[in-house]
């Protein structure tokens, strides 16, 4: 005999009532709710820290690959998921660093990849740039064209590069890194260190001293441990502790990147863009919401 909807509903209520947890006191009920929500919050915290995180793009350094006002999801698993390394009040800088563990990566950033990373000068800030130099590579820029190990890196189709306005090779841009290494359009060859590289520290130019000191600091050394310098047969040497990467924006004339602040250590590599889940034009008022949303960019992959 078929069950009527009324009978089914009554049976469902009885089953739900039977399975409902019974608390001995109000205090026990409150503690149970707190524990349940704590588990949910902790799970979200670990997912955000190690697997997927949402990012908003505030600057135009990656135009038009990634535009100002784009919102993207980042895959933090590919380059090595990690447990949380900071605890504090969300959306503030109030908190403290904690020890973390990084799982083995499925892959590592390679030349051409778009990478999400912690800004080396302010690890509380996330940057998104394109990797144009992997560990062991030599990067050079001639007349705005990028060469990796002497081979031309083809400009991304969506990049903004003004070849009609090029700084001359004689111009030394004051903000360039390391000091005296040319300018944004004429950037002298720079080697991107890899883990376990041994750098000889004798006979260095001021530019080379600045560059290696930058690596020592990012490796975690300081004056207290003599910046990790050791001697072999009287020759001062330094052994690099991790892989490094050279990052640049696709909007080549308007990008604050490795040409100005140096390399990105692997410990600061967070993940890769997965998908654009939302995008809006900040110049359009909210009263024109339909025009404000960039509908053609929703759910696009980033490459």
N, C-alpha and C positions, 0 to 999 in steps of 0.2 A: 504494500500500500504506500502510495506516495505521501511524503510529508508536506503539509501546507507551510506557507511562509510564516504564519503565526507560530506554528509548532517549532519550526526550525529556529526562529528568533528566540523563543523561550528556552530551547535546548542550548543555544549559543550563550545566552545569559547565564544559565546555570553552570555551564562549563567554565565560563570566564570567572564566575564567583568562586567556583571550586578551586581554580588555579591561582586566585588572588592571594598574595602574601599577607599573612596576618601578623600584626605587630603587637607586642605585649604592652607597649607604651608609646606615647607621642614622641618621646626622646629617641626611641629606637627607630621610629618612622623617619624622623628628621635626619638621623645619622645615615640611614639607608639611602635617602635621597641625595645627601651630600656625597656619599661614596659613589653613587651611580653617575652623578654629574662630573665628579672628579675623574672617573675612568674615561668618560666621553671627551672631556677637555684634554686629558693626557694623550689620548689616541690621536686627536686632531693635531695636537702640538707635535707629536712624533711624525705624523704624516707630512705636516708642513715643513718640518725641519729636514726630513730625509728623503721624501719622495716627490711631492708636487707642491709648488708654492705660486701664489699669484703676485704679479708685478705690474706696476704702472710706469709708463715711460714719460718722464718729465722734460727731457731735452731732445733736441733735434740732431744729435750726433750720428744717429743711424738712419736718418731720412735718406731715401724713401722706403728703405727696407722695413724699418719700424718707425712709425710716426709719433710725434707728440700727441698724447691723448689715447694711445693704444694701451690696452690692458691684455696681458698675456699670462699664460700658465707655463711655468718652467718645470722641466723634467730634471729632478735632482738625483735621479737614480743612476743614469748612464755613466756619469763621471765619478761615481762612488758615493752611495748614500752615506749620510753621517748622522750620528745622534746629535741632539741639541748641544750647542756650544755656548749658549747664553741663556740666562734666566732673568726676567725682569718684567716691567709693566709694558704691555703691548703698546705700540705706536709712540713710545718714549725711549729715551736713552738711559732710563733709570733701571739699573740691573747690574749683573756681573757675569764674567766669563766662567765657564765650567769645563772640566776635562771632557773630551769627546772621543768617540771611536769612529773611524771611517772604514766602511766596507770596501773590499776590492772593487775597482771600477769595471764596468762592462767594456768600456772603451775610454780613450783619452782624447782631449781636444786635438784636432789636427788643423792644418792650414786651410782656411775657408770656412770653418765652423763659426757659428755665432754662439758666443759664450756669455753666461751670466756669472759674474764674479764679484767678490768683495773688493771695493776700491782700496788699494794698498795704503793710501794716505789717510783713509778713514774707513776701517773695516765695518762700521755700522751702516755704510751706504753701499747699495748694490749698483753695479754698472753692467751694461750690455754692450759688447763690442764684437768685432769679427777677429778671429785669431789669424794673424798674418805671419807668425813665427812660432814654431813648435820647438821643444828642447833639441838642441844640437844644430838648429838652423842659423843661417846668417841672413839678416834682413838689411836691404838697402833701398833707398828711394832716389830715383833720378828723374827730374822733370815731372814729379808727381806720380810716376809709374813705380809700382812696388816690385822688387825682385827678391825672390827667396832662393838662396843658394845659387844666385846668378841666373835664375829662370824667371821670366816675367810672370807675375800673378795677374791673371786676367781680371779686369774690373767687374764687379758684380753688376748685373743689368740694372738693378734699382739704385745703384750708388749715385751720389751727386759729386761730380769731379769737374772743376772748371779749369780746363787746360789752356784757356786764354789768359789766365792770370797765374804766372809761375814765378816764385822768388828765384833770383839768380844764385848761383853757387857761391858767390863771394859774400852773400849776406849771412851773418851769424845771428840767428834768432836768440834773443836773451833768455827766453824761457825754456829753450830746448834741453832735453836730457840725453846723455850727460852734457855738461857745459862744453860748448865748442864743437858739437857734433853736426853743425850745419843748420838747417831750417826744416820746416814742415814738408817742403817740396824737394829739397836736396839733402837727404839724410844719409850720412856716412854709414858704411857697413857696421853692423853691430851683431855680435854673437850672442845667441840665446842659450844660456847654460842648461845643462841637464844634470840630473842627480849623479853624484860621485865624480863629476868633473873635478880635476885638480888644477887650480889656477896658480901660476907662479907669480909671486908678488914683487920680484926685483926688476928694476929698470922700467917702471911704469910711468906713463905720462899722467898729468893731473886728471885728464879725462878718464883714463882707465882706473885710476885710484877711486874717483867718484863712483864709477860704475860698479866696481867690485865691493866697495863699502856699502852700496845700496843692496847688493845680494847678501852680504853678511848680516845686515840689519833684518832683512826679511826672513833670513834663516833662523833668526832668534838670538843672534849673538850681540854682545855689548862690550863696553870697555872692561867690565869686570872679568870676562874670560878672554881678553885680548882679541875679541872679534873672531875667535876660532882659528887664529893663525898658528901654524906649527912650523917646525924647521926640520929639513932633511939635508944633512951634510952642509949645514950653514945657510941653506937657501930657504927663505920664507915662502910658505905655500898655504893654500886654502882649499878645502874639499867641500864642494857644493852639496847641500843636504837634500835638495828637492828639485823637481823639474820647474822650469820657468816658461812663460809664454809672452809673446809680443802681440798686443791688442791695438786695433785701430777702428775708428768709426767709418761707416760708408759715406758719410757726409764729410769728405776729406778735409775741406777747408774750415770746418766748424766743429771739430771734434777734439776734446781734451782727452788724450790717450797716451799710449806708451812713448810717443815721441816727446811728451812733456813731463811725465812722472815716472817712467821706467817700466819694468817688467812686472808680470803677475805671477806669484808663486802658486804651485799646485794647491797648497793648503787653502787658498782663497777662491779656487774654482768651485762654483756652486752647482752649475747645471747648464742646460741648453733650453732655449725657447721651444715650447711644444706647439702652442696654438694661440692665435689672437681670439679671445672670447668676447671682446667688446672694444669699441673704438668711438671716440667722439671728437668733434672739432671745437676746441675751446674758444674760437673766435665767433662762433654762432651762438646767439642767446638762447636760453632755455625755452623761451616762448615759441621758438621754431624747432621743437624737439625732433621732429621727423628729419629736418635738414641737419641738425646737430650730430645725430648718430651717423657714422660712416657705415652704412649697411653693407656696402660691397667688401668691407674688410673683416666682417664678422666670420669667425671660425676658419680663418686662413692659417695655413702653416707658415713658418718663418724659415727662410733659407737665404 
